[in-house]
Amino acid sequence: METQLLEVFRTVAHLGSITEAARRLRFTQSAVSRQIGALEQELGARVFDRLPRGVTLTEEGRALLPYAVKILDGLTSARGAVGDVRTVAAGRLRVGAFPTAVAALVPSALARFRQAYPQVVLSLVEGLTPALLDRLARGEADVAVVSSSPSGPLDRARFELHHLLDERMLVAVARGHRLARRRVVRLADLAADAFIAGSATAEETLLRASLPSGFRPRIEITAAEWTGKLGCVAAGLGVALVPALMAGRVPRDIALLRLHPEDELRRRIYAATPAGRTVPAAATRFLACLGAAAEPLR
């Protein structure tokens, strides 16, 4: 059944006149009569009795009217809901990000987005890049902020990668460390130092992503979270690599040193969306917020 037939039926029932309904709908009177006839033929019942002046609903018409109203109102609501999502006046945005991106970059972008689109429901999940990409592939996230991996390049066949920035790694040392007053250090200067590492998998990824081949850091202490890792550095138990995005969260009793350009490698940070799928309007707007938030960090 065509919804236009129901719209014509509802209008005629409301006005009690085919002539008035034709004027309201900007149809000819004969066009309205034909559509009422087509509806009656499809239903196998008369919905109006034609009177000398106007029309009145039959019992069959009275039975149909509330359903016609419900269907048409539902379609209006559905169109409104789709329009709200398209214009980012409603809907949801699901973001995933690796831990140090959550420390600085992503909150700034989310704050920009929320200010512009306060009706959108936000959610943020923290995780490592491989897990975030899996969530993205399963449709459990709209955007994932990820970093380049030493185990291989990110899969551009499965994901659209929007480059945000290249992040340098800094060396964190205690304020009393022999190198704390330097601004730039060589890896050779750290050969005798123990490194504070996170979990074996996560920290191996960070170290391998950031240090040139041939340098083998001596790891004596592992701490899974950044709070514990930096606490060990502050106590003088070793040094650690700290992504630049974490620089503003480092305690004052720790000095951050840059690596010499010949030793320094950077990791690339991207916003990823699933390839081959329509990107929600909210995600598209959030990508712009991420770009703006990344600009001062470059």
C-alpha positions in Angstrom: 0.0 0.0 0.0 1.4 3.4 -1.0 1.8 5.9 1.8 0.4 8.6 -0.5 -3.0 6.8 -0.6 -3.0 6.8 3.2 -2.1 10.5 3.3 -4.9 11.3 0.9 -7.3 9.2 3.0 -6.3 10.9 6.3 -6.7 14.3 4.8 -10.2 13.6 3.3 -11.3 12.0 6.6 -10.0 15.1 8.6 -11.7 17.6 6.3 -14.8 15.6 5.4 -14.6 16.8 1.8 -12.8 15.6 -1.3 -12.9 19.1 -2.7 -11.2 20.6 0.5 -8.7 17.8 0.6 -7.7 18.4 -3.1 -7.2 22.1 -2.2 -5.1 21.2 0.8 -3.0 18.7 -1.0 -2.8 20.7 -4.2 -4.2 17.9 -6.3 -7.2 18.0 -8.6 -10.5 16.7 -7.3 -10.5 13.9 -9.7 -7.0 12.9 -8.7 -8.1 12.6 -5.0 -11.1 10.6 -6.0 -9.0 8.2 -8.1 -6.6 7.7 -5.1 -9.5 7.0 -2.7 -10.9 4.6 -5.3 -7.5 2.8 -5.6 -7.3 2.5 -1.8 -10.8 1.0 -1.6 -10.0 -1.4 -4.4 -6.9 -2.5 -2.5 -8.7 -3.0 0.7 -11.8 -4.5 -0.9 -14.0 -2.2 1.1 -15.5 1.3 0.9 -13.9 3.8 3.3 -16.1 6.8 2.6 -19.8 7.2 1.9 -20.3 10.0 -0.7 -22.9 12.5 0.5 -24.5 15.4 -1.3 -22.2 17.6 0.7 -18.9 16.0 1.5 -18.1 12.5 2.6 -18.3 10.5 5.9 -16.3 7.5 7.1 -17.7 4.1 6.8 -17.1 1.6 9.6 -14.3 0.2 7.6 -12.9 3.7 7.2 -13.1 4.3 11.0 -11.2 1.1 11.6 -8.5 2.1 9.1 -8.0 5.7 10.3 -6.0 5.2 13.5 -3.6 2.8 11.7 -3.2 5.3 8.8 -2.4 8.0 11.3 0.1 5.8 13.2 1.9 4.8 10.0 2.1 8.3 8.7 3.2 9.8 12.0 5.8 7.0 12.3 7.2 7.9 8.8 7.4 11.5 9.8 9.3 10.6 13.0 11.6 8.3 11.0 12.4 11.0 8.5 13.2 13.4 11.4 15.4 10.9 13.1 17.4 10.3 9.9 17.7 14.0 9.3 18.9 14.6 12.9 21.7 12.0 12.4 22.6 13.4 9.0 22.9 16.9 10.4 24.5 15.7 13.7 21.6 17.0 15.7 21.3 13.6 17.4 22.8 10.1 17.2 26.0 8.6 18.7 29.8 8.8 18.3 31.9 5.8 19.4 35.6 6.6 19.7 38.6 4.3 20.5 42.1 5.5 21.2 45.4 4.2 22.5 46.3 5.4 26.1 48.6 8.3 25.4 46.2 9.7 22.8 43.6 9.7 25.6 46.1 11.7 27.7 45.9 14.8 25.5 44.8 14.6 21.9 41.4 12.8 22.1 39.9 14.7 25.1 40.6 18.0 23.4 38.9 16.8 20.2 35.9 15.4 22.1 35.5 18.7 24.0 35.4 20.5 20.6 32.9 18.1 19.3 30.6 18.2 22.3 30.5 22.0 22.3 29.4 21.9 18.6 27.1 18.9 18.8 25.8 18.6 22.4 22.9 16.2 21.5 25.2 13.4 20.2 25.9 10.7 22.8 29.6 10.1 23.2 31.5 7.0 24.2 35.3 6.5 24.5 37.2 3.2 24.8 40.9 3.0 25.6 43.0 0.2 24.2 46.0 -0.8 22.1 46.1 -0.3 18.4 45.4 -4.0 17.3 42.4 -4.3 19.6 41.1 -0.9 18.5 41.3 -1.9 14.9 39.4 -5.1 15.7 36.6 -3.1 17.3 36.5 -0.9 14.3 36.3 -3.9 11.9 33.5 -5.4 14.0 31.4 -2.2 13.8 31.9 -1.5 17.5 33.5 1.9 17.0 33.1 4.7 14.5 36.6 6.2 14.7 39.8 4.8 16.2 42.9 6.8 17.0 45.8 4.4 16.4 49.6 4.5 16.0 52.0 2.9 13.5 53.1 -0.6 14.5 56.5 -2.2 14.2 54.9 -5.6 13.4 53.9 -4.3 10.0 52.1 -1.4 8.3 48.5 -0.6 9.1 46.1 -2.4 6.7 45.0 0.3 4.2 42.7 -2.2 2.5 40.6 -2.6 5.6 40.9 0.9 7.0 40.9 4.5 5.8 43.8 6.2 7.6 43.7 10.0 8.3 47.1 11.2 9.3 47.0 13.4 12.4 50.7 13.9 13.4 54.1 12.3 13.8 54.9 11.9 17.5 58.5 11.9 18.8 59.6 9.8 21.8 61.2 11.6 24.8 63.5 10.1 27.4 62.2 10.4 31.0 64.9 10.6 33.7 64.8 11.5 37.4 65.8 15.1 38.2 68.9 13.8 40.0 70.0 11.7 37.0 73.4 12.5 35.6 71.9 13.6 32.3 68.9 15.5 33.7 70.4 18.9 32.8 70.9 18.0 29.1 68.3 18.9 26.5 69.4 16.3 24.0 71.0 12.9 24.5 72.3 10.1 22.4 71.3 6.5 22.9 74.9 5.6 23.6 74.5 7.9 26.7 71.8 5.6 28.0 73.6 2.3 27.4 74.3 1.8 31.1 70.8 2.7 32.3 68.0 0.3 33.0 64.8 1.0 31.2 61.4 0.9 33.0 59.0 -1.0 30.7 55.4 -1.8 30.7 53.8 -5.1 29.9 56.0 -7.3 27.7 53.8 -7.0 24.6 52.8 -3.3 25.0 56.2 -2.0 25.9 58.0 -4.1 23.3 55.8 -2.5 20.7 56.6 1.0 22.1 60.3 0.3 22.2 60.5 -1.4 18.8 58.4 1.4 17.3 60.7 4.1 18.7 64.3 2.9 18.8 66.7 2.3 15.9 67.6 -1.3 15.2 70.7 -2.5 17.1 69.9 -0.7 20.3 68.9 -3.3 23.0 67.6 -1.6 26.2 68.2 -3.3 29.5 64.9 -3.8 31.1 64.9 -4.6 34.9 61.5 -3.3 36.1 58.1 -3.6 34.4 55.1 -1.4 35.2 51.9 -1.8 33.2 50.5 1.7 33.8 52.0 5.1 33.2 51.6 6.1 36.8 53.8 3.2 38.1 56.3 3.6 35.3 56.8 7.3 35.9 56.9 6.7 39.7 59.8 4.3 39.2 61.6 6.8 37.0 61.1 9.5 39.6 62.6 7.2 42.2 65.7 6.8 40.1 65.2 3.1 39.3 65.7 3.6 35.6 64.7 5.7 32.6 61.8 5.3 30.3 60.6 6.3 26.8 57.7 8.7 27.0 55.5 9.7 24.0 55.4 13.4 23.5 51.6 13.4 24.0 52.3 12.5 27.7 54.7 15.4 28.2 52.1 17.5 30.0 51.2 14.7 32.4 54.8 14.0 33.6 55.5 14.9 37.3 57.9 17.8 38.1 60.4 15.5 39.6 61.1 14.0 36.1 63.1 15.6 33.3 62.2 15.0 29.7 65.1 14.8 27.2 65.0 14.8 23.4 66.9 12.1 21.5 69.5 13.3 19.0 68.1 13.5 15.5 70.3 10.6 14.4 68.8 8.3 17.0 65.3 9.6 17.0 62.4 7.8 15.3 58.8 9.0 15.4 55.6 7.0 15.3 52.7 8.1 13.0 49.3 8.7 14.6 46.2 8.2 12.5 42.4 8.4 12.9 41.1 5.2 11.3 37.6 4.5 9.9 36.5 1.3 8.2 37.2 1.1 4.5 34.2 0.6 2.2 31.6 1.7 4.7 29.7 4.9 4.9 31.2 7.1 7.6 28.6 8.5 9.9 28.2 12.3 9.8 29.1 12.5 13.4 32.4 10.7 12.7 33.2 12.9 9.8 32.7 16.0 12.0 34.8 14.4 14.7 37.7 13.8 12.3 37.7 17.6 11.7 37.9 18.1 15.5 40.8 15.7 15.7 42.6 17.6 13.0 42.1 20.8 14.8 43.3 19.3 18.1 46.3 17.8 16.5 47.5 21.0 14.9 49.2 22.6 17.9 50.8 19.2 18.8 52.6 19.0 15.4 
